[in-house]
Structures are given as C-alpha cells and as structure tokens.
Amino acid sequence: MKRNPLIVTGAAAAVALGAGVAATVALSGTESTVELDQQSVVAVDGQSALDGGIVAGRIQSKYHPLPWVGRHLDAVDCPGALKATKGVSMTCAAEADGRSIKIPVTVDRVQGTSVTWSFER
C-alpha cells in the first residue's frame, strides 16, 4: 500500500500542533496551589496568609511562560500577604513593556493546609 506523502505530512503537523496546544495550556495556567508551611505562611489579623513575596514570584514565573502567552514582567509587587480565605482578593502591581499594570489575585479554595489562588492575565 502506497501512502500519500501529503497526508503523512499533514498528520505529523496535526500531532505537533496538538502537542504545542497541550504545552501552552499546561504552562500558561493562572491558578496556583501552595502548601501553607513555615516558609510560606504568615499571620494577618490572627489568620493564616500566604506571604506576598511568594505570590509575586509565582505570578512573575507564570505570567509569561511562553513567548506567545502573556507579556514579560520586569517586576511584580504585591501589597502584602494573601489571606487563606476563599474569595479574598488583592491587586498586585507589575512593570511590563515599560508600563505599570495591575494584576488581580483571588483565593479560589482553601483545603487543609493548602491555598489555591489565581490571577488575571
């Protein structure tokens, strides 16, 4: 049986595209789960909270994971700790392409000793 080279090439391109889309989805997520441990937790008004420096670092690493997703951030600064309470939000600031931008952050879930939060790109 003779195979059509155009079909084989098209199938290979479709597989490569699918892998690229899967990598983009996996790397470009804006949700993060962090274990509240001695290195990450601080107390705010008697409640556990995620250290703002950890939130800022995670945003900076996830905001621009691939060249075609998001913008490159030069600096991220969060105003303080993120309380480990569902629905709590804060706005972090960043520099991107020489302009100041605001990045809203919201706590999505708190389960046991971990907090899951997300940011808007």
C-alpha positions in Angstrom: 0.0 0.0 0.0 1.4 3.3 -1.1 1.0 6.3 1.3 0.3 9.8 0.2 3.2 12.0 1.5 0.8 14.9 1.8 -1.5 13.0 4.2 1.5 11.8 6.3 2.9 15.3 6.5 -0.5 16.7 7.4 -0.9 14.1 10.2 2.5 14.9 11.6 1.7 18.6 11.6 -1.6 18.0 13.4 0.2 15.9 16.1 2.9 18.6 16.5 0.2 21.3 16.7 -1.8 19.3 19.3 1.4 18.9 21.4 2.0 22.6 21.2 -1.5 23.5 22.3 -1.2 21.0 25.2 2.1 22.5 26.3 0.6 26.0 26.1 -2.4 25.1 28.3 -0.2 23.3 30.8 2.3 26.1 31.1 0.1 29.1 30.9 -2.3 28.4 33.7 -3.0 31.2 36.1 -4.0 29.0 39.0 -1.6 28.0 41.7 -1.8 25.8 44.8 0.7 26.4 47.6 1.1 24.5 50.8 0.9 26.7 53.9 4.1 25.8 55.7 6.8 27.6 57.8 8.3 29.1 54.7 5.2 30.4 53.1 2.7 31.3 55.9 2.4 34.5 57.8 -0.3 35.6 60.2 -2.6 38.5 59.3 -5.2 39.5 61.9 -4.8 36.1 63.5 -5.4 34.2 60.3 -3.1 32.2 58.1 -2.0 34.0 55.0 0.3 33.3 52.0 3.4 35.5 52.0 3.1 38.2 49.4 6.6 37.6 48.1 5.6 34.0 47.2 2.5 35.3 45.4 4.6 37.8 43.5 7.3 35.3 42.5 4.7 32.7 41.3 2.9 35.4 39.2 6.2 36.5 37.6 7.1 32.9 36.7 3.7 32.0 35.3 2.6 35.3 33.6 4.9 34.8 30.6 5.7 31.1 30.4 5.9 31.0 26.6 6.6 33.7 24.0 3.0 33.7 22.7 1.3 33.7 26.1 1.2 36.9 28.2 3.7 39.6 28.5 7.1 39.6 30.1 7.1 41.2 33.5 10.1 43.1 34.9 8.9 43.3 38.5 5.8 42.1 40.5 4.9 43.7 43.8 2.0 42.5 46.0 0.8 44.8 48.7 1.0 42.2 51.5 0.0 38.7 52.4 -2.9 36.9 50.8 -5.3 35.7 53.5 -6.1 32.0 53.2 -9.9 32.6 52.9 -11.9 31.7 49.9 -13.0 34.8 47.9 -10.3 37.1 49.4 -8.6 39.2 46.7 -5.9 41.8 46.3 -4.2 43.6 43.4 -0.5 43.2 42.7 1.4 45.7 40.6 3.9 45.0 37.9 6.0 46.6 35.1 5.5 45.2 31.6 7.0 46.7 28.5 7.8 49.9 30.4 4.2 50.3 31.7 2.6 49.8 35.0 -0.1 47.1 35.1 -2.4 45.8 37.8 -2.9 42.0 38.4 -6.0 41.0 40.3 -5.4 37.9 42.6 -8.2 35.9 44.2 -8.2 32.9 46.6 -10.2 30.1 44.9 -10.0 27.3 47.5 -8.6 26.5 50.9 -8.2 22.8 51.7 -6.5 21.7 54.9 -3.1 23.4 54.8 -3.1 24.5 51.2 -4.5 27.5 49.4 -5.3 27.7 45.7 -5.4 31.1 44.1 -5.4 32.5 40.7 -4.5 35.8 38.9 -5.8 37.5 35.9 -3.5 38.0 32.9 
